[in-house]
Amino acid sequence: MSDAAAPPDSAAVTVTALGDWPGQDPVEATRIIRGELGHPNLPFLPSLPDRGAGSDEIGRTAGLLAELPVDLQPHGWRLVDHPGRDLRRAVSALSTDFDVLAEAVGAEDAPAAELKVHCRGPLSLAANLHLHSGERALLDHGARRDLRDALIEGIGSLLQRAATASPGAKLTLQVDEPEISRIFAGTIPTASGYRTLRAVPEHEAAEAWTLLAEGAGKAGAAGVVLAFSTAEQVSLTRRVPGVGVAVPVGAVSHREWEALAELIEDGRTLWAGVPVPNGRPPRAQQTADVILRPWRGLGLTVGSLGSVRLVPAGSLAERGPDRAREMLAHLHQSADALNQAIADA
């Protein structure tokens, strides 16, 4: 596997987003994203949860699982014996997105040199998929293992389709584990809601992520980034060779920044999650300072800021297209402020 989290070639702070996008029109979403995230930034294949079942993050990822069909029940997505309408809907939506992407790339005079695809990670997926009994798949070690292996195979197919839709693009895989802190803490409720599921050991997660990153590398990914909803698990990421990390940076403790500094010094990429405000975004320099102050305080060189990509810390799907574009504009301005700090160093 190549260096799974090498800094951008530009050695400058760049911008991407975590994958979800408002609206139901993949053509419009793709047009905006590829227009707003040109070189050296990272365009991505969007998911559009507003389209409904099968376009939500769990259904979209479950549709990748090799030989593990799912359907949708009132309590959520469930593993079943035979594929049905709900799975076909998820598969069809993703196929449409790739067709739209291929058409957009084909119409561009100079297609972007990079592309990101994303999926839900194996443990957060297991926390949101149900067995035949109705219980969460997270409960059963064998089910977690089967999901992990099926997801690795499905990711291989996802990356191959991305390579076909965007020929020659350097591919990055983003793996989302938003429930991981609750999974480690043992606070995920059972299906009945009367108990909680036993905590999953950290070594199992590290092994799953390592196997997934290795599989992604073999399937053509040049980079793999683990996305968390907090910075609590950053130190665990060091046990997964080569991967980068995406975390919100608005409320990172000094200890967590120290863990991030170790990753950066190890040559990993940091995707710094910037809060998505309800109102007008703050000044770009204010956002830049959220990163610059701890960076300098830990003795990291300003030049190493080139290992950073700025991303929205929250969902853009809930904001509407205009607000999503406004957030990307804020990230660009904040990246400019950080790149000026590099230039001035």
N, C-alpha and C positions, 0 to 999 in steps of 0.2 A: 504494500500500500504506500502511496506517496504521502508526503507530509500532509496529514489530514486537516491541518489548521494553519497553513502557512499564511503570513500576512499578505494583504493585497500587493500586487506587483508595484503599484504606485508608491508604496511606503508612505501613504497619506491616509488620513482618516476618511472613511467612505460611509455610504448609507445603504441600508436595505430596510425591509420590513419583515415581520414574522410570518406572513403568508395569507391571513384572512383579509377579505376586502368587502366593502359594502356593495349592495346591489345584487342583481340577478343576471346581468349581461356580461358574459365572459369576454366578448369582443371589446366592449368599452373598457372593462377592467384591464385587459391586456394592453390596450392602446395607451391608457394612462400610465400604467406601471412602467412600460418600456420607454415611454416618453420622459418620465420623471427620473428614472434610474439608469440613465445612460452611463457610459464609461467615465470614470473608473468604478462606478457604483454597481450594485448587484441586483439585477432584475430577477423576478421570481414568478413561478407559476402560481396564480392566486387560487385560493378556495373561496367559494361564495356561499356561506351558510344560509343566506337569505333565500336561496333556491329551495331549501327544505330538506327533508330526510334524504340521506345519501350524499349531501353536500356538506353536512356537519362534519366536524373533524373526526369523530369516532366512526361514523359511517364511511367516510372517505377512506380512512386508513383500513377499516375492516374489509373494504372492497379489494384491498391489495393481498389479503391473506391467501396463500396458496393452499387450496384444498380444505379450507375451513370456512364453509358458507355461513352467512348470518341472515337474520331477518329482524324486523323492528317490531317490538312489543310495547305495550303501554309503559312498562318499566324501563325500556331501553333496548339496545341492540343485544341479540341473543345468538349464540352458536347453535346451528341446526344441522340436520343431516343432508338436506338438499337445498340448492339455491332457489330463491324465489324472486318475486317482484321487487322487493326492497333492495336486494343485492344488485339486481339488474339496473335499477335506477342509479345506484352509487357508481357502478362500473361505467354506465353510459355517460354520466356527468363528467367523470374524469376523462373519458375518451373525447368528449366534446371539447374540454379544456385543452387537450393536446392538439386537436385539430385546429383550434383557434390559434394556438401558439405557433404551430407550423406555418399557418397562412400568414401570420404577422411577420415571422422571421423571413419568410420567402419574399415578402414585399419590401423589406428594408434594404437600403443601399449598402449599409455597413452594419450587419447584425451585431448585437452585443456579444462580447467575447466570453461572458459568463452567464450562468443560469442557476437558480436555486429551486429545489423542490423540497417539500416538507411532509412529515407524517407524525402521527402520535407515537410516542415511544412504547416499548413492549410492556412496561409495568403500568403506566397510566392507561394503556389500552386494556390491560387485564382488569384494571379497577372499574372499567366502564362497559365491559362485555359480560354477559350472563351465560351460565351453563344451562343445560336442559332443565336442571332442577330449579332454575331461577336465581341461584346464588351467583355471586360475582366470580369470574374466572380467577381473580386474584387469590381466592381461598385455596386453590388447588395447585400444588407444586408442578404436577404433571401438565396441567392446563397452561400454566405460565410458560413452561418449557416449549410446549407445542406452539403456543402463540408466538413466542420469540423466534422459533425456527421458521414458521410460516411467514412471519413478517420479514425476516432476512431475505427469504426467497422473493417475496413480493416487492421489496425495495430494489432488488436486482432488476426486476421487470420495470419498475418505475423509472429507474435511471436509464435503462435502455431506451425506453420510450422518449425520455427527455432528450437523449442524444440524437434520436431520430428526428425529433421536432426541431431541434436547434443544433444542426451539425457543426461540430468543431468547438462548441462552447465548453468551457471549463465548468464542470458540474460540482455544486455544493449540495450536500444533504443536511437538512435541519431536522433534528429529532426532538420532539416536544415531550417533556415529562412534567406537566404542571402539577400533578398530584403526588410527586415523589416524596415531598416532606411528610405528608399525611400517611403515605404508604410505609415509610420508615418509622413513623411514630405510632403506627397501629391505630389510627383514628378513622380509617375508612369504614363506614357502617356496613353491616350485613344487609342482605336484601330486605329483611324484615325491619331493619332499623333499630332493633332492640339490643344488638351487640355491635362490637367492632371486630374487624378482621385482625388476625395476628400480624404483627409487623414482619415485613420481608427483610431479610438480612442484607446489609449493604454489599457484601461480597457477591451476592447473586446479581444485583443490579450492575456492578462493575463488570462482571463476566458477560452479562447480556449485552451491555453497551460495547464492550470490546469485540465480541463476536459480530455484532451488527456493523460496527465501523470497519472491521476487516472485510466483511461481506460487501459492504458498499464500495470499498476501495477496489475490490476485485471486479465489481460491476461498472467501474468507471468513475466513481466519485473522486475528485481531487481534494475535497474537504468535507469534514463531518463536524457539525456543531450541535452540542447538547443544549437545549433551551429549558431553563428552569424558571419558576415563578418567583423564587427568592434566591439569595446567594448562599443559603445554608449548605448546599451540597457541593460547593466549589472545590473543597479539598478532596472530595471523593473522585472528582474528575481527573486528578493526577494519576489515578490508578487505571485510567483508560488511555492507552498510548495515542498521542497525536491529536486528539479531538480538541476543538475549541469549545467555548462556553458562552451562552447568552443568558444574561441575568439583568434584572432591573437594578439600576445604580442609584436610585433616589434615596434609599434608606439602607445602604450597605454599612455594616459595622467596621470598626478598625480591624478586627480580627479577620473578617471576611475579605477586606481589601488586601490584607497581608497574603491570604490564600490566592487571591487574584494576581497579586504581584509575582508569586511563585510560578503561576502558570505562564504569565507574560515572559518572565525571565527564562522559562523553559521553551520559549518560542511558540506558544499557543496564541490563538486569536481570541480576543474579547469582543463580543457583541454587547455593547452597553445600552441597556434599555432605558429610554428617556420617558418619563411619565406623559401620558396623553391627557392634556387638561380638558376640563369641561368648557372652559372659556378660551380666551385668547392665549396662545403660548407665551411663555416668558421671553425675555430678551435672549438672543442666541448666546451672548457671553455668559449669562447666568447658567445656562445649560452646560456650556463648555467648562465652567468653573466647578461644576459638580464632579467632573472627572479630573480636571487639572489639579485641584487642591490636594486630594489624597494621592494623586500620582506623584506630585512633587514631594509631598510629605513622607512618602515611603522611599524616596530616593531613586525612583525610576527616572530614566532619562526621558526628556521631552521627545527626543527623536524616536523613542520606542512607541509613541502614540500611533505610529503607522500600523500597529497590530490591532487597532480599534475600528470596528464598524459601529455606527449609531443606528439603533432600531427603536421603534415605538415599544414601550414596555407593556402597553395594553392593546386590546383589540381595536382594530380600525373598522371592523365590520359593523360596529354599532354606531358609527359616527356620521355616516353619509359620505358620498364621494368628495364633496367640497371640503369637508373637514379633514378627510384623509389626505387630500392633496395639500392642505394647509400644514398638516403635521409633517409631511415629507419635506415641504419647503423649510419648516423650522429646523429639521434635522440637517438639511443642506447648509443652512446658515450657521448652525452650531459646529458642523464639521469644518466650515471655512474658518471659524474662530480658532478651533484647535490646530488646523493646518498653519494658521498665521503664527501660533505659538511655536510650532516646529520650525518655521522659517526664521523666527526671531531668536531661536536658541543658539 
